[in-house]
């Protein structure tokens, strides 16, 4: 009798635990549009600068334009979501997390006077969450960045 009760209790516990685990997993699978996904992080110089090279810890001054990556559009430029104001630069310290990881990695070694195109996968940009309402989750990003100044650390 005691072993029958133990077997019933064990089965009941297993059923309850299985049900709890199933209820906890309510996340729906994410379906990504392949046109919005940067397959490889790239950062080629389209204009090679001749000035000081940027290194981690340096303060950079840049002008830039950012687009959502869209492989179905010319030059992969989807909707423009940000840009520096005309005549104004954007200063930040390279390599300490003041900007997205794609910038911290993609601007190292760039020289003043140069221009780079950064093709950034979502995990080096704004990730799964994005930056609502402008940048959706899982968004690949494309930036044109011109380096106008470097202040060494």
C-alpha positions in Angstrom: 0.0 0.0 0.0 2.8 2.4 1.0 4.6 1.8 -2.4 1.4 2.4 -4.4 0.9 5.8 -2.6 4.6 6.7 -3.2 4.2 5.9 -6.9 1.0 8.0 -7.2 2.7 10.9 -5.4 5.7 10.7 -7.7 3.6 10.7 -10.8 1.5 13.6 -9.5 4.7 15.6 -8.8 6.0 14.9 -12.2 2.8 16.0 -13.9 2.7 19.2 -11.8 6.4 20.0 -12.6 5.9 19.3 -16.3 2.9 21.6 -16.4 4.8 24.4 -14.6 7.7 24.2 -17.1 5.4 24.4 -20.0 3.5 27.4 -18.7 6.8 29.3 -18.0 7.8 29.1 -21.7 5.4 31.6 -23.3 8.0 33.2 -25.5 7.1 33.1 -29.2 9.9 32.3 -31.7 11.3 35.4 -33.5 11.0 35.4 -37.2 13.6 37.8 -38.7 13.5 39.3 -42.2 16.8 38.3 -43.8 16.9 41.7 -45.6 17.3 43.4 -42.2 20.2 41.3 -41.0 23.8 42.1 -41.4 25.5 38.8 -42.0 29.1 40.0 -41.2 30.4 43.0 -39.2 32.4 45.0 -41.7 34.0 48.5 -41.4 35.9 49.4 -44.6 37.5 52.7 -45.2 35.9 54.4 -48.2 38.3 57.4 -47.7 41.5 56.7 -45.9 42.5 59.5 -43.6 46.0 60.9 -43.2 45.8 62.2 -39.6 46.0 60.7 -36.2 44.8 57.1 -35.8 42.1 56.4 -33.2 42.8 54.1 -30.3 40.8 52.9 -27.3 40.6 55.6 -24.7 41.0 58.5 -27.2 38.2 61.1 -27.5 36.9 61.0 -31.1 34.9 63.7 -32.8 32.9 62.4 -35.7 30.1 63.3 -38.1 27.8 60.4 -39.1 24.6 59.2 -40.6 22.8 56.0 -39.5 20.4 53.9 -41.5 18.5 50.7 -40.7 20.2 48.0 -42.8 18.0 46.8 -45.7 19.6 44.6 -48.3 16.7 45.2 -50.7 17.6 49.0 -50.9 20.4 50.7 -52.9 23.7 50.6 -50.9 21.7 48.6 -48.2 20.4 51.9 -46.8 17.0 51.5 -45.3 15.3 54.2 -43.3 17.6 56.9 -42.0 17.2 57.1 -38.2 20.0 59.5 -37.0 22.6 62.0 -38.2 24.8 64.7 -36.7 23.5 68.2 -37.2 25.2 70.1 -40.1 28.4 71.7 -38.8 28.4 69.8 -35.5 30.4 66.9 -34.5 29.7 64.1 -32.0 32.4 63.6 -29.4 32.8 60.4 -27.4 35.5 58.3 -25.8 36.4 55.2 -27.8 36.3 51.8 -26.2 34.5 52.5 -22.9 30.9 51.7 -23.9 29.7 55.3 -24.5 28.5 54.1 -27.9 27.3 50.8 -29.3 29.8 48.0 -29.5 30.0 48.1 -33.3 31.4 51.7 -33.1 33.8 50.8 -30.3 35.2 48.0 -32.4 34.8 49.4 -35.9 36.5 52.8 -35.4 39.7 51.6 -33.9 42.7 52.5 -36.2 40.6 54.9 -38.3 42.6 58.1 -39.2 41.4 61.7 -39.0 40.1 62.8 -42.4 38.8 59.3 -43.2 35.4 57.9 -43.8 34.2 54.4 -42.9 31.0 52.4 -43.6 30.1 50.3 -40.6 27.7 47.4 -41.3 26.7 46.3 -37.8 24.8 43.1 -36.9 22.1 43.5 -34.2 24.2 41.9 -31.5 26.8 44.7 -31.9 24.1 47.4 -32.1 21.0 47.7 -30.1 20.4 44.0 -29.7 17.1 42.1 -29.3 15.3 45.1 -27.8 16.4 47.9 -30.2 15.9 51.5 -29.3 12.2 52.1 -29.7 10.5 53.7 -31.4 13.2 54.5 -34.0 15.3 51.2 -34.0 13.4 47.9 -33.8 14.7 44.9 -32.0 17.1 42.7 -34.0 17.9 45.6 -36.4 21.0 45.5 -38.5 22.6 49.0 -38.8 24.6 50.9 -41.4 26.6 54.0 -40.5 28.7 56.3 -42.6 31.2 57.8 -40.1 33.7 60.6 -40.9 36.5 61.1 -38.3 37.1 64.8 -37.9 39.3 64.8 -34.7 41.2 62.7 -32.2 42.3 63.8 -28.8 44.8 61.3 -27.4 44.2 59.9 -23.9 
